[in-house]
Amino acid sequence: MSNNIIRGYFNLDTPQWEDLRFPAASINPTGVTGAAGRDADFGWLTFAYNTTQVAAVQIQLPHSWKEGSTLRPHVHWMKTTSASGGVYWQLEYRWVGIGDVMAGSWTAIGSSTPATSDSDTQYKHVITELGSITAVGKTVSDMLVAKLSRVHDNAADTYGAAVALLEFDIHYHVDSFGSNYEYYKYRP
């Protein structure tokens, strides 16, 4: 892979994947309506069956992010029993740029299909992709205000026990180590 310099700015010719990470132990759902529970032994968040529970997450787009490229949120989780059934995860978000007014409505994406099969095994690490977030025209330091939920009234949520959230992540493309400007990647 070769590298180049654009306007004195180190730039990767081929963007690479990176993760924005939100370990469950660092997400504090206190005060959120329908907040997820917390496992006292491991610190992960627990999402019960038969009730929609929520974890709130605020996300700032890093300076290494390739501006305008698609974001790929996903969850790392486990079943707490070996019972069969699917789990429906949903992410609702509002995008707000620096100096912008936050949108008045939520955009929702979600999935019940694990990228890594749970095979009805207790405490098996599973990854479920939540879809994509289109970010055309968006820039570094923009914020996503988000709610992550297990949605009990979705027909795809058929697993009759609690699940453990290990981590919420967002895959994103990086094209640099950072930015030359404090609040902007490039300045015209």
C-alpha positions as CSV (number, residue, x, y, z in Angstrom):
1,M,0.0,0.0,0.0
2,S,1.4,3.4,-0.9
3,N,0.6,6.6,0.9
4,N,0.3,10.1,-0.3
5,I,0.2,13.6,1.0
6,I,-2.8,15.9,0.1
7,R,-2.4,19.6,1.1
8,G,0.2,18.6,3.7
9,Y,-2.1,15.9,5.1
10,F,-1.2,12.2,5.3
11,N,-3.8,10.2,3.5
12,L,-4.2,6.4,2.9
13,D,-4.8,5.4,-0.7
14,T,-6.9,2.5,0.5
15,P,-9.2,3.2,3.5
16,Q,-8.9,0.7,6.3
17,W,-11.6,-0.6,8.8
18,E,-11.6,0.5,12.4
19,D,-14.0,0.2,15.3
20,L,-15.7,2.8,17.5
21,R,-16.1,0.8,20.7
22,F,-18.7,1.1,23.5
23,P,-18.1,-1.7,26.0
24,A,-21.3,-2.5,27.9
25,A,-19.5,-1.9,31.2
26,S,-18.9,1.7,30.2
27,I,-22.5,2.5,29.1
28,N,-24.6,3.9,31.9
29,P,-28.3,3.6,31.2
30,T,-29.4,5.4,34.3
31,G,-32.2,7.8,33.7
32,V,-33.2,6.3,30.3
33,T,-36.8,5.2,30.0
34,G,-36.8,1.4,30.0
35,A,-33.1,1.2,30.9
36,A,-31.3,-2.1,30.4
37,G,-30.2,-3.9,33.6
38,R,-26.6,-4.4,34.7
39,D,-25.1,-7.8,35.6
40,A,-23.4,-7.5,39.0
41,D,-20.8,-10.2,38.3
42,F,-19.6,-9.2,34.9
43,G,-20.7,-5.6,34.4
44,W,-22.4,-6.2,31.0
45,L,-25.9,-4.9,30.3
46,T,-28.8,-7.3,30.3
47,F,-31.9,-6.9,28.1
48,A,-34.9,-8.9,29.4
49,Y,-37.6,-10.7,27.3
50,N,-41.1,-9.2,27.1
51,T,-40.0,-5.6,27.6
52,T,-38.2,-3.2,25.4
53,Q,-35.0,-2.1,27.2
54,V,-32.7,0.7,26.1
55,A,-29.1,1.8,26.4
56,A,-28.2,5.4,25.5
57,V,-25.0,6.0,23.6
58,Q,-23.5,9.3,22.4
59,I,-21.0,8.9,19.5
60,Q,-18.5,11.4,18.1
61,L,-17.1,10.7,14.7
62,P,-13.2,10.5,15.0
63,H,-10.8,12.6,13.0
64,S,-9.4,9.5,11.4
65,W,-12.8,8.7,9.8
66,K,-13.1,8.9,6.0
67,E,-15.7,11.7,5.9
68,G,-18.9,10.7,4.2
69,S,-18.2,7.0,4.3
70,T,-20.8,4.5,5.5
71,L,-21.0,3.4,9.2
72,R,-21.7,-0.3,10.1
73,P,-23.1,-0.6,13.6
74,H,-23.2,-4.0,15.3
75,V,-23.6,-5.6,18.7
76,H,-21.5,-8.3,20.5
77,W,-23.8,-10.3,22.8
78,M,-24.6,-13.6,24.4
79,K,-27.7,-15.7,25.4
80,T,-27.9,-16.3,29.1
81,T,-29.5,-19.7,28.6
82,S,-29.3,-22.4,25.9
83,A,-32.9,-22.0,24.9
84,S,-33.8,-21.5,21.2
85,G,-35.1,-18.3,19.6
86,G,-34.0,-15.1,17.9
87,V,-33.2,-11.7,19.4
88,Y,-34.1,-8.5,17.6
89,W,-31.7,-5.6,18.1
90,Q,-32.5,-2.0,17.0
91,L,-30.5,1.2,16.9
92,E,-32.2,4.5,16.7
93,Y,-30.1,7.6,16.1
94,R,-30.2,11.3,15.4
95,W,-27.2,12.9,13.5
96,V,-26.1,16.3,14.5
97,G,-23.2,18.3,13.0
98,I,-21.3,21.0,14.7
99,G,-23.5,24.2,14.6
100,D,-26.5,22.2,13.4
101,V,-29.9,21.7,15.2
102,M,-30.5,18.0,16.1
103,A,-33.3,16.3,14.0
104,G,-36.6,16.0,15.7
105,S,-37.2,12.3,14.8
106,W,-35.2,9.1,15.2
107,T,-33.9,7.0,12.3
108,A,-34.2,3.2,13.2
109,I,-32.2,0.3,11.8
110,G,-32.0,-3.2,13.2
111,S,-31.6,-6.9,12.7
112,S,-32.3,-10.3,14.2
113,T,-29.9,-12.3,12.0
114,P,-26.6,-12.8,13.7
115,A,-23.5,-12.6,11.6
116,T,-22.1,-15.2,14.0
117,S,-24.6,-17.9,14.8
118,D,-25.7,-18.2,18.4
119,S,-26.5,-21.9,17.9
120,D,-28.6,-21.8,21.1
121,T,-25.6,-22.0,23.3
122,Q,-25.4,-20.2,26.6
123,Y,-22.7,-17.6,26.8
124,K,-21.6,-18.0,23.2
125,H,-20.2,-14.7,21.8
126,V,-22.4,-13.6,18.9
127,I,-22.2,-10.6,16.6
128,T,-25.3,-9.1,15.0
129,E,-25.0,-6.4,12.3
130,L,-27.6,-3.7,12.5
131,G,-27.4,-2.4,9.0
132,S,-25.7,0.7,7.6
133,I,-25.8,4.4,8.3
134,T,-25.3,6.6,5.3
135,A,-23.1,9.5,6.0
136,V,-22.8,11.4,2.7
137,G,-22.0,15.0,3.5
138,K,-21.1,14.3,7.1
139,T,-17.9,15.4,8.8
140,V,-15.5,14.6,11.6
141,S,-16.6,15.6,15.1
142,D,-20.3,15.2,14.1
143,M,-22.3,13.5,16.8
144,L,-24.8,10.6,16.7
145,V,-27.2,10.5,19.7
146,A,-28.3,6.9,19.8
147,K,-30.5,4.4,21.6
148,L,-29.7,0.7,21.4
149,S,-32.6,-1.6,22.2
150,R,-33.8,-5.2,22.3
151,V,-37.3,-4.9,20.9
152,H,-39.6,-7.4,22.5
153,D,-42.6,-6.7,20.4
154,N,-40.8,-7.4,17.1
155,A,-42.0,-10.8,15.6
156,A,-38.3,-11.8,15.2
157,D,-37.6,-11.6,19.0
158,T,-38.6,-15.1,20.1
159,Y,-35.8,-15.9,22.6
160,G,-37.6,-16.1,26.0
161,A,-34.8,-15.1,28.3
162,A,-32.5,-12.2,29.0
163,V,-29.5,-11.5,26.8
164,A,-26.1,-10.0,27.7
165,L,-24.7,-7.0,25.8
166,L,-20.9,-7.2,25.7
167,E,-20.3,-4.3,23.5
168,F,-21.8,-2.0,20.9
169,D,-19.4,-1.1,18.0
170,I,-19.4,0.8,14.8
171,H,-17.1,-0.2,11.9
172,Y,-15.9,2.7,9.9
173,H,-13.3,3.5,7.3
174,V,-10.2,5.5,8.2
175,D,-8.2,7.3,5.6
176,S,-5.7,9.2,7.9
177,F,-4.2,9.2,11.4
178,G,-6.3,12.3,12.2
179,S,-6.8,15.8,10.9
180,N,-4.6,18.8,10.5
181,Y,-7.3,21.1,11.9
182,E,-8.8,20.9,15.4
183,Y,-12.5,20.7,14.3
184,Y,-12.2,19.9,10.6
185,K,-10.5,17.4,8.5
186,Y,-9.9,19.6,5.5
187,R,-10.4,23.3,5.2
188,P,-11.1,24.9,1.8
